[in-house]
C-alpha cells in the first residue's frame, strides 16, 4: 500500500513539474518590455513586469512548484526501503 501511494506521489510531482515547465514557455511571452537580465531570459517566471494573464500564470507556476516538491518529498518518505 505504501509503495503504491509513494508511486502516486512521484507521478503527481512529475505531472506538476511538467505543467510548470510548460507554463514557463507561455509566461515568457507575457512579459512587458524586454527581459532586463540574462537570468530573466533563462528563468522567465522571475519577478518583473507582466500582463494580467502573465501574473496569473506566475502565481499558478509558484503553486505548481511548491506542490511538485511536496509530492516528491512525500513520495520519498513513503517509498519502501
ChimeraX attribute file (.defattr): number of C-alpha atoms within 10 A of each C-alpha:
attribute: neighborCount
match mode: 1-to-1
recipient: residues
	/A:1	8
	/A:2	12
	/A:3	13
	/A:4	13
	/A:5	14
	/A:6	21
	/A:7	17
	/A:8	15
	/A:9	22
	/A:10	22
	/A:11	16
	/A:12	19
	/A:13	24
	/A:14	16
	/A:15	13
	/A:16	22
	/A:17	19
	/A:18	15
	/A:19	16
	/A:20	21
	/A:21	15
	/A:22	12
	/A:23	19
	/A:24	18
	/A:25	13
	/A:26	16
	/A:27	22
	/A:28	19
	/A:29	12
	/A:30	19
	/A:31	21
	/A:32	12
	/A:33	9
	/A:34	9
	/A:35	15
	/A:36	9
	/A:37	9
	/A:38	9
	/A:39	10
	/A:40	16
	/A:41	13
	/A:42	12
	/A:43	14
	/A:44	21
	/A:45	26
	/A:46	12
	/A:47	11
	/A:48	13
	/A:49	14
	/A:50	19
	/A:51	13
	/A:52	11
	/A:53	12
	/A:54	20
	/A:55	18
	/A:56	12
	/A:57	20
	/A:58	23
	/A:59	12
	/A:60	14
	/A:61	22
	/A:62	13
	/A:63	13
	/A:64	21
	/A:65	18
	/A:66	13
	/A:67	16
	/A:68	23
	/A:69	17
	/A:70	16
	/A:71	20
	/A:72	21
	/A:73	16
	/A:74	15
	/A:75	23
	/A:76	15
	/A:77	12
	/A:78	17
	/A:79	16
	/A:80	11
	/A:81	6
